[in-house]
Amino acid sequence: MREHILEENKEKSQKQMQKIKIKWAERYKLLAYYIEHDELEKVETELVRLAADIDMQEYKHCINELNTAIFILEHILQKEKLDIISIF
């Protein structure tokens, strides 16, 4: 996705965004059972912003939204990961 955005290729970016939306919709249903809805909504908000910026060809903003979505997903992963440290 990042490569398509940096190339400012609207068509490829939109196709990749569609794939991401489909995967997210599939996984959201399962994730909603285990993860706080607020966290999932943050990711969804960034994906909506990203899709809108791709449509408007605002590629500078796209990178920020993509990075924010990735950061939130990594934060969720670290937060939900079961470690020995989190037990004590």
Summary of the structure (lengths in Angstrom):
residues: 88
radius of gyration: 14.7
end to end distance: 38.9
largest distance: 49.2
contacts: 218
relative contact order: 0.14
helix: 86%
strand: 0%
